[in-house]
Structure formats: C-alpha cells, structure tokens
Amino acid sequence: MPQLELNEKVEKFLHSLSALDTGGKARLKRDAGKPLAEAQSLGLFYRLLPYGLNATQEEIFFLLATLYPLADGGGTGNFGASLRRARDPKNHKGLDRRVEILLDSDITQLPFRLRQAVRFLKSNRVNVNWQQLLEDLLRWNYFNRAVQKQWARAYFGISQPKADELASPESEAALA
C-alpha cells in the first residue's frame, strides 16, 4: 500500500476515534492489551477501521484504538519524547529500565508494555501524539529498528542545553 494512502487511513482512523462517545471509548479501553482475536469490541472496531488494511496492520490499529482512551492526545514528538517529559530527573532508573524493556519488545509483547507506558504518561499528565505513535507502530518490525532507535534517542539522548544554561556561571567555569 502506498505511503500516502496509508497516511490517509491513519488520519481517518484517528478522526473516527476522536469522534467516539464515552461509551465507545470505554468499550475499547476494556480491550486494552488484548490481541484482536480476544476483543469484545469487534463490531465497534471494524466500524472505525478504514478498508484495505492487511491483518498485521489491523492488529496495530486495534492496539492503538484500545490505548487511545487511556490518555489524552495532543502531544508532540514520538513516544520516547513523551516518556522523557514524564521522567523524574532525580528518580528515573526504574523508568529507564521500563523504557529499555519497551524498546526490546517484539510485536506480541508490545500491547501489554505499551498499555503500561500510556497509563504512566496519563498519571504524569503527559499527552500522547497518537498519529506519530500509530505510524511508528506500523514500522515497529522493520529490520533496521529505526523506530526503536528514534524513541531511544528521544528518551535517553543528551538534551540540548537551554539558552539560560549556556550563559550560566557554572557552564563558563566548566569551560575554563
């Protein structure tokens, strides 16, 4: 399927999710972390699903649909960047390990681990970029692990210093 066509399907699907009422979101939420074969919300899901996806894509769209009610949208960047925004600078070793485990997840482990991570973001009032997450999940199994590398870079990478840190006396002393 051409990328442009897939992008249109992603946008249409997210629009359909955002239009759901509270009851529809609750039905999807109950299926969070389950595979499509165990879903109790099949009718609702297939009404939302754009036509023409393969079985693997359907599983990924289902995963995102069940995570969608767990946290607010409107986030920026990829999922790794969202996790970094929720990271406590003084007590982050546990989260760092959970992120490493998430990055090492195969597609069968991903629903459970992503559900935990999305709930963590919600509890820390960090929004999720649902479109980016869905696009990333569709590329999760690529052989070069580009998505995992991007998330790791966004979460673990050294952040650029802020403008006020560049001119601080401590940074000038470090350079001397």
Beta strands, then each sheet from edge to edge (+ up, - down):
end
